[in-house]
Amino acid sequence: MLTGGVGIGFFIWDAWNSSRLSDIIVALAYIGVTGFVLDKLVALLGSVVTRGTAAN
């Protein structure tokens, strides 16, 4: 298993071990917002590439 001391995963794990629930919630919200933005960007890219045609 790879281990490290950087990144959002380490931040969440460290917060869990230190019982900092508010930090865990902030990190999960950050992951959720990042995922939402990336989803919208990929959908926009998909509509540009396919020129807005719907698949039947």
PDB file of N, CA, C and O in Angstrom:
ATOM      1  N   MET A   1       0.845  -1.177   0.000  1.00  0.00           N
ATOM      2  CA  MET A   1       0.000   0.000   0.000  1.00  0.00           C
ATOM      3  C   MET A   1       0.886   1.235   0.000  1.00  0.00           C
ATOM      4  O   MET A   1       1.896   1.287   0.703  1.00  0.00           O
ATOM      5  N   LEU A   2       0.503   2.221  -0.790  1.00  0.00           N
ATOM      6  CA  LEU A   2       1.240   3.476  -0.828  1.00  0.00           C
ATOM      7  C   LEU A   2       0.752   4.394   0.280  1.00  0.00           C
ATOM      8  O   LEU A   2      -0.446   4.485   0.549  1.00  0.00           O
ATOM      9  N   THR A   3       1.676   5.057   0.902  1.00  0.00           N
ATOM     10  CA  THR A   3       1.305   6.019   1.937  1.00  0.00           C
ATOM     11  C   THR A   3       1.976   7.339   1.636  1.00  0.00           C
ATOM     12  O   THR A   3       3.024   7.388   0.991  1.00  0.00           O
ATOM     13  N   GLY A   4       1.379   8.379   2.096  1.00  0.00           N
ATOM     14  CA  GLY A   4       1.941   9.703   1.875  1.00  0.00           C
ATOM     15  C   GLY A   4       1.360  10.679   2.874  1.00  0.00           C
ATOM     16  O   GLY A   4       0.449  10.353   3.635  1.00  0.00           O
ATOM     17  N   GLY A   5       1.894  11.864   2.856  1.00  0.00           N
ATOM     18  CA  GLY A   5       1.454  12.873   3.800  1.00  0.00           C
ATOM     19  C   GLY A   5       0.848  14.075   3.118  1.00  0.00           C
ATOM     20  O   GLY A   5       0.807  15.159   3.700  1.00  0.00           O
ATOM     21  N   VAL A   6       0.375  13.907   1.892  1.00  0.00           N
ATOM     22  CA  VAL A   6      -0.217  15.032   1.176  1.00  0.00           C
ATOM     23  C   VAL A   6      -1.527  14.591   0.527  1.00  0.00           C
ATOM     24  O   VAL A   6      -1.781  13.396   0.375  1.00  0.00           O
ATOM     25  N   GLY A   7      -2.343  15.548   0.152  1.00  0.00           N
ATOM     26  CA  GLY A   7      -3.562  15.256  -0.583  1.00  0.00           C
ATOM     27  C   GLY A   7      -4.793  15.267   0.295  1.00  0.00           C
ATOM     28  O   GLY A   7      -4.721  15.298   1.524  1.00  0.00           O
ATOM     29  N   ILE A   8      -5.932  15.240  -0.389  1.00  0.00           N
ATOM     30  CA  ILE A   8      -7.216  15.311   0.305  1.00  0.00           C
ATOM     31  C   ILE A   8      -7.491  14.030   1.093  1.00  0.00           C
ATOM     32  O   ILE A   8      -8.112  14.076   2.155  1.00  0.00           O
ATOM     33  N   GLY A   9      -7.034  12.894   0.579  1.00  0.00           N
ATOM     34  CA  GLY A   9      -7.232  11.644   1.305  1.00  0.00           C
ATOM     35  C   GLY A   9      -6.488  11.625   2.628  1.00  0.00           C
ATOM     36  O   GLY A   9      -7.033  11.199   3.647  1.00  0.00           O
ATOM     37  N   PHE A  10      -5.248  12.085   2.615  1.00  0.00           N
ATOM     38  CA  PHE A  10      -4.490  12.165   3.868  1.00  0.00           C
ATOM     39  C   PHE A  10      -5.132  13.154   4.827  1.00  0.00           C
ATOM     40  O   PHE A  10      -5.185  12.922   6.035  1.00  0.00           O
ATOM     41  N   PHE A  11      -5.624  14.268   4.271  1.00  0.00           N
ATOM     42  CA  PHE A  11      -6.273  15.274   5.110  1.00  0.00           C
ATOM     43  C   PHE A  11      -7.482  14.687   5.830  1.00  0.00           C
ATOM     44  O   PHE A  11      -7.673  14.916   7.024  1.00  0.00           O
ATOM     45  N   ILE A  12      -8.298  13.928   5.097  1.00  0.00           N
ATOM     46  CA  ILE A  12      -9.484  13.318   5.698  1.00  0.00           C
ATOM     47  C   ILE A  12      -9.081  12.261   6.726  1.00  0.00           C
ATOM     48  O   ILE A  12      -9.666  12.187   7.807  1.00  0.00           O
ATOM     49  N   TRP A  13      -8.092  11.453   6.390  1.00  0.00           N
ATOM     50  CA  TRP A  13      -7.644  10.412   7.322  1.00  0.00           C
ATOM     51  C   TRP A  13      -7.074  11.016   8.599  1.00  0.00           C
ATOM     52  O   TRP A  13      -7.342  10.524   9.696  1.00  0.00           O
ATOM     53  N   ASP A  14      -6.294  12.072   8.460  1.00  0.00           N
ATOM     54  CA  ASP A  14      -5.719  12.748   9.619  1.00  0.00           C
ATOM     55  C   ASP A  14      -6.817  13.386  10.471  1.00  0.00           C
ATOM     56  O   ASP A  14      -6.772  13.329  11.700  1.00  0.00           O
ATOM     57  N   ALA A  15      -7.798  13.991   9.811  1.00  0.00           N
ATOM     58  CA  ALA A  15      -8.911  14.585  10.553  1.00  0.00           C
ATOM     59  C   ALA A  15      -9.719  13.509  11.275  1.00  0.00           C
ATOM     60  O   ALA A  15     -10.170  13.722  12.401  1.00  0.00           O
ATOM     61  N   TRP A  16      -9.903  12.355  10.633  1.00  0.00           N
ATOM     62  CA  TRP A  16     -10.624  11.248  11.270  1.00  0.00           C
ATOM     63  C   TRP A  16      -9.883  10.765  12.513  1.00  0.00           C
ATOM     64  O   TRP A  16     -10.487  10.537  13.561  1.00  0.00           O
ATOM     65  N   ASN A  17      -8.570  10.612  12.382  1.00  0.00           N
ATOM     66  CA  ASN A  17      -7.786  10.143  13.523  1.00  0.00           C
ATOM     67  C   ASN A  17      -7.726  11.166  14.649  1.00  0.00           C
ATOM     68  O   ASN A  17      -7.519  10.804  15.807  1.00  0.00           O
ATOM     69  N   SER A  18      -7.905  12.443  14.316  1.00  0.00           N
ATOM     70  CA  SER A  18      -7.876  13.501  15.323  1.00  0.00           C
ATOM     71  C   SER A  18      -9.274  13.912  15.775  1.00  0.00           C
ATOM     72  O   SER A  18      -9.422  14.845  16.565  1.00  0.00           O
ATOM     73  N   SER A  19     -10.293  13.225  15.280  1.00  0.00           N
ATOM     74  CA  SER A  19     -11.689  13.491  15.627  1.00  0.00           C
ATOM     75  C   SER A  19     -12.114  14.924  15.303  1.00  0.00           C
ATOM     76  O   SER A  19     -12.841  15.556  16.070  1.00  0.00           O
ATOM     77  N   ARG A  20     -11.650  15.426  14.155  1.00  0.00           N
ATOM     78  CA  ARG A  20     -12.042  16.763  13.704  1.00  0.00           C
ATOM     79  C   ARG A  20     -13.144  16.612  12.653  1.00  0.00           C
ATOM     80  O   ARG A  20     -12.882  16.639  11.450  1.00  0.00           O
ATOM     81  N   LEU A  21     -14.368  16.452  13.126  1.00  0.00           N
ATOM     82  CA  LEU A  21     -15.503  16.188  12.254  1.00  0.00           C
ATOM     83  C   LEU A  21     -15.773  17.350  11.301  1.00  0.00           C
ATOM     84  O   LEU A  21     -16.156  17.128  10.153  1.00  0.00           O
ATOM     85  N   SER A  22     -15.580  18.572  11.756  1.00  0.00           N
ATOM     86  CA  SER A  22     -15.834  19.723  10.884  1.00  0.00           C
ATOM     87  C   SER A  22     -14.874  19.740   9.696  1.00  0.00           C
ATOM     88  O   SER A  22     -15.276  20.110   8.593  1.00  0.00           O
ATOM     89  N   ASP A  23     -13.630  19.351   9.894  1.00  0.00           N
ATOM     90  CA  ASP A  23     -12.676  19.281   8.785  1.00  0.00           C
ATOM     91  C   ASP A  23     -13.067  18.193   7.787  1.00  0.00           C
ATOM     92  O   ASP A  23     -12.891  18.369   6.581  1.00  0.00           O
ATOM     93  N   ILE A  24     -13.588  17.086   8.271  1.00  0.00           N
ATOM     94  CA  ILE A  24     -14.027  16.002   7.394  1.00  0.00           C
ATOM     95  C   ILE A  24     -15.197  16.468   6.533  1.00  0.00           C
ATOM     96  O   ILE A  24     -15.240  16.188   5.335  1.00  0.00           O
ATOM     97  N   ILE A  25     -16.137  17.172   7.138  1.00  0.00           N
ATOM     98  CA  ILE A  25     -17.297  17.665   6.398  1.00  0.00           C
ATOM     99  C   ILE A  25     -16.872  18.672   5.341  1.00  0.00           C
ATOM    100  O   ILE A  25     -17.390  18.644   4.224  1.00  0.00           O
ATOM    101  N   VAL A  26     -15.948  19.555   5.665  1.00  0.00           N
ATOM    102  CA  VAL A  26     -15.446  20.531   4.695  1.00  0.00           C
ATOM    103  C   VAL A  26     -14.753  19.815   3.536  1.00  0.00           C
ATOM    104  O   VAL A  26     -14.956  20.178   2.377  1.00  0.00           O
ATOM    105  N   ALA A  27     -13.950  18.814   3.831  1.00  0.00           N
ATOM    106  CA  ALA A  27     -13.243  18.074   2.783  1.00  0.00           C
ATOM    107  C   ALA A  27     -14.221  17.330   1.889  1.00  0.00           C
ATOM    108  O   ALA A  27     -14.033  17.299   0.673  1.00  0.00           O
ATOM    109  N   LEU A  28     -15.255  16.731   2.455  1.00  0.00           N
ATOM    110  CA  LEU A  28     -16.250  16.027   1.650  1.00  0.00           C
ATOM    111  C   LEU A  28     -17.052  16.998   0.794  1.00  0.00           C
ATOM    112  O   LEU A  28     -17.402  16.674  -0.341  1.00  0.00           O
ATOM    113  N   ALA A  29     -17.349  18.179   1.318  1.00  0.00           N
ATOM    114  CA  ALA A  29     -18.031  19.199   0.514  1.00  0.00           C
ATOM    115  C   ALA A  29     -17.139  19.649  -0.635  1.00  0.00           C
ATOM    116  O   ALA A  29     -17.621  19.869  -1.747  1.00  0.00           O
ATOM    117  N   TYR A  30     -15.848  19.785  -0.375  1.00  0.00           N
ATOM    118  CA  TYR A  30     -14.893  20.156  -1.422  1.00  0.00           C
ATOM    119  C   TYR A  30     -14.856  19.098  -2.524  1.00  0.00           C
ATOM    120  O   TYR A  30     -14.839  19.428  -3.710  1.00  0.00           O
ATOM    121  N   ILE A  31     -14.844  17.844  -2.133  1.00  0.00           N
ATOM    122  CA  ILE A  31     -14.855  16.754  -3.113  1.00  0.00           C
ATOM    123  C   ILE A  31     -16.152  16.784  -3.916  1.00  0.00           C
ATOM    124  O   ILE A  31     -16.129  16.590  -5.131  1.00  0.00           O
ATOM    125  N   GLY A  32     -17.269  17.024  -3.259  1.00  0.00           N
ATOM    126  CA  GLY A  32     -18.549  17.081  -3.940  1.00  0.00           C
ATOM    127  C   GLY A  32     -18.633  18.223  -4.935  1.00  0.00           C
ATOM    128  O   GLY A  32     -19.108  18.029  -6.054  1.00  0.00           O
ATOM    129  N   VAL A  33     -18.182  19.410  -4.551  1.00  0.00           N
ATOM    130  CA  VAL A  33     -18.211  20.566  -5.448  1.00  0.00           C
ATOM    131  C   VAL A  33     -17.276  20.341  -6.632  1.00  0.00           C
ATOM    132  O   VAL A  33     -17.620  20.667  -7.768  1.00  0.00           O
ATOM    133  N   THR A  34     -16.105  19.790  -6.373  1.00  0.00           N
ATOM    134  CA  THR A  34     -15.164  19.498  -7.456  1.00  0.00           C
ATOM    135  C   THR A  34     -15.760  18.487  -8.433  1.00  0.00           C
ATOM    136  O   THR A  34     -15.636  18.653  -9.646  1.00  0.00           O
ATOM    137  N   GLY A  35     -16.395  17.458  -7.926  1.00  0.00           N
ATOM    138  CA  GLY A  35     -17.033  16.468  -8.785  1.00  0.00           C
ATOM    139  C   GLY A  35     -18.162  17.065  -9.598  1.00  0.00           C
ATOM    140  O   GLY A  35     -18.314  16.740 -10.775  1.00  0.00           O
ATOM    141  N   PHE A  36     -18.958  17.936  -8.991  1.00  0.00           N
ATOM    142  CA  PHE A  36     -20.061  18.585  -9.693  1.00  0.00           C
ATOM    143  C   PHE A  36     -19.544  19.461 -10.831  1.00  0.00           C
ATOM    144  O   PHE A  36     -20.076  19.425 -11.940  1.00  0.00           O
ATOM    145  N   VAL A  37     -18.509  20.242 -10.552  1.00  0.00           N
ATOM    146  CA  VAL A  37     -17.925  21.117 -11.582  1.00  0.00           C
ATOM    147  C   VAL A  37     -17.335  20.286 -12.718  1.00  0.00           C
ATOM    148  O   VAL A  37     -17.540  20.608 -13.888  1.00  0.00           O
ATOM    149  N   LEU A  38     -16.609  19.225 -12.388  1.00  0.00           N
ATOM    150  CA  LEU A  38     -16.043  18.373 -13.428  1.00  0.00           C
ATOM    151  C   LEU A  38     -17.137  17.698 -14.255  1.00  0.00           C
ATOM    152  O   LEU A  38     -16.982  17.544 -15.466  1.00  0.00           O
ATOM    153  N   ASP A  39     -18.227  17.298 -13.626  1.00  0.00           N
ATOM    154  CA  ASP A  39     -19.346  16.695 -14.350  1.00  0.00           C
ATOM    155  C   ASP A  39     -19.933  17.681 -15.353  1.00  0.00           C
ATOM    156  O   ASP A  39     -20.202  17.318 -16.498  1.00  0.00           O
ATOM    157  N   LYS A  40     -20.129  18.913 -14.932  1.00  0.00           N
ATOM    158  CA  LYS A  40     -20.682  19.925 -15.827  1.00  0.00           C
ATOM    159  C   LYS A  40     -19.713  20.244 -16.967  1.00  0.00           C
ATOM    160  O   LYS A  40     -20.146  20.461 -18.098  1.00  0.00           O
ATOM    161  N   LEU A  41     -18.416  20.276 -16.684  1.00  0.00           N
ATOM    162  CA  LEU A  41     -17.429  20.536 -17.733  1.00  0.00           C
ATOM    163  C   LEU A  41     -17.402  19.413 -18.770  1.00  0.00           C
ATOM    164  O   LEU A  41     -17.306  19.678 -19.969  1.00  0.00           O
ATOM    165  N   VAL A  42     -17.485  18.181 -18.321  1.00  0.00           N
ATOM    166  CA  VAL A  42     -17.498  17.045 -19.250  1.00  0.00           C
ATOM    167  C   VAL A  42     -18.783  17.047 -20.066  1.00  0.00           C
ATOM    168  O   VAL A  42     -18.754  16.733 -21.256  1.00  0.00           O
ATOM    169  N   ALA A  43     -19.912  17.394 -19.451  1.00  0.00           N
ATOM    170  CA  ALA A  43     -21.174  17.480 -20.195  1.00  0.00           C
ATOM    171  C   ALA A  43     -21.106  18.582 -21.243  1.00  0.00           C
ATOM    172  O   ALA A  43     -21.591  18.402 -22.360  1.00  0.00           O
ATOM    173  N   LEU A  44     -20.518  19.709 -20.900  1.00  0.00           N
ATOM    174  CA  LEU A  44     -20.349  20.800 -21.859  1.00  0.00           C
ATOM    175  C   LEU A  44     -19.431  20.378 -22.995  1.00  0.00           C
ATOM    176  O   LEU A  44     -19.724  20.640 -24.162  1.00  0.00           O
ATOM    177  N   LEU A  45     -18.342  19.737 -22.668  1.00  0.00           N
ATOM    178  CA  LEU A  45     -17.421  19.238 -23.691  1.00  0.00           C
ATOM    179  C   LEU A  45     -18.110  18.222 -24.590  1.00  0.00           C
ATOM    180  O   LEU A  45     -17.910  18.234 -25.805  1.00  0.00           O
ATOM    181  N   GLY A  46     -18.907  17.356 -24.014  1.00  0.00           N
ATOM    182  CA  GLY A  46     -19.641  16.364 -24.799  1.00  0.00           C
ATOM    183  C   GLY A  46     -20.628  17.000 -25.752  1.00  0.00           C
ATOM    184  O   GLY A  46     -20.781  16.549 -26.887  1.00  0.00           O
ATOM    185  N   SER A  47     -21.303  18.051 -25.296  1.00  0.00           N
ATOM    186  CA  SER A  47     -22.258  18.711 -26.185  1.00  0.00           C
ATOM    187  C   SER A  47     -21.545  19.481 -27.291  1.00  0.00           C
ATOM    188  O   SER A  47     -22.076  19.601 -28.395  1.00  0.00           O
ATOM    189  N   VAL A  48     -20.360  20.002 -27.016  1.00  0.00           N
ATOM    190  CA  VAL A  48     -19.591  20.698 -28.051  1.00  0.00           C
ATOM    191  C   VAL A  48     -19.077  19.695 -29.080  1.00  0.00           C
ATOM    192  O   VAL A  48     -19.150  19.948 -30.283  1.00  0.00           O
ATOM    193  N   VAL A  49     -18.562  18.567 -28.618  1.00  0.00           N
ATOM    194  CA  VAL A  49     -17.989  17.565 -29.515  1.00  0.00           C
ATOM    195  C   VAL A  49     -19.066  16.941 -30.405  1.00  0.00           C
ATOM    196  O   VAL A  49     -18.841  16.703 -31.591  1.00  0.00           O
ATOM    197  N   THR A  50     -20.237  16.680 -29.819  1.00  0.00           N
ATOM    198  CA  THR A  50     -21.301  16.063 -30.601  1.00  0.00           C
ATOM    199  C   THR A  50     -22.221  17.096 -31.246  1.00  0.00           C
ATOM    200  O   THR A  50     -23.215  16.737 -31.876  1.00  0.00           O
ATOM    201  N   ARG A  51     -21.897  18.353 -31.092  1.00  0.00           N
ATOM    202  CA  ARG A  51     -22.662  19.471 -31.639  1.00  0.00           C
ATOM    203  C   ARG A  51     -24.113  19.454 -31.191  1.00  0.00           C
ATOM    204  O   ARG A  51     -25.004  19.880 -31.926  1.00  0.00           O
ATOM    205  N   GLY A  52     -24.347  18.961 -29.980  1.00  0.00           N
ATOM    206  CA  GLY A  52     -25.689  18.999 -29.401  1.00  0.00           C
ATOM    207  C   GLY A  52     -26.646  17.966 -29.941  1.00  0.00           C
ATOM    208  O   GLY A  52     -27.838  18.042 -29.645  1.00  0.00           O
ATOM    209  N   THR A  53     -26.186  16.996 -30.723  1.00  0.00           N
ATOM    210  CA  THR A  53     -27.100  15.970 -31.234  1.00  0.00           C
ATOM    211  C   THR A  53     -27.442  14.982 -30.132  1.00  0.00           C
ATOM    212  O   THR A  53     -26.580  14.607 -29.337  1.00  0.00           O
ATOM    213  N   ALA A  54     -28.681  14.569 -30.085  1.00  0.00           N
ATOM    214  CA  ALA A  54     -29.122  13.607 -29.076  1.00  0.00           C
ATOM    215  C   ALA A  54     -28.967  12.194 -29.633  1.00  0.00           C
ATOM    216  O   ALA A  54     -29.255  11.932 -30.800  1.00  0.00           O
ATOM    217  N   ALA A  55     -28.510  11.304 -28.778  1.00  0.00           N
ATOM    218  CA  ALA A  55     -28.386   9.897 -29.180  1.00  0.00           C
ATOM    219  C   ALA A  55     -29.722   9.222 -28.994  1.00  0.00           C
ATOM    220  O   ALA A  55     -30.354   9.380 -27.949  1.00  0.00           O
ATOM    221  N   ASN A  56     -30.169   8.469 -29.987  1.00  0.00           N
ATOM    222  CA  ASN A  56     -31.451   7.770 -29.898  1.00  0.00           C
ATOM    223  C   ASN A  56     -31.247   6.295 -29.657  1.00  0.00           C
ATOM    224  O   ASN A  56     -32.219   5.546 -29.554  1.00  0.00           O
TER     225      ASN A  56
END
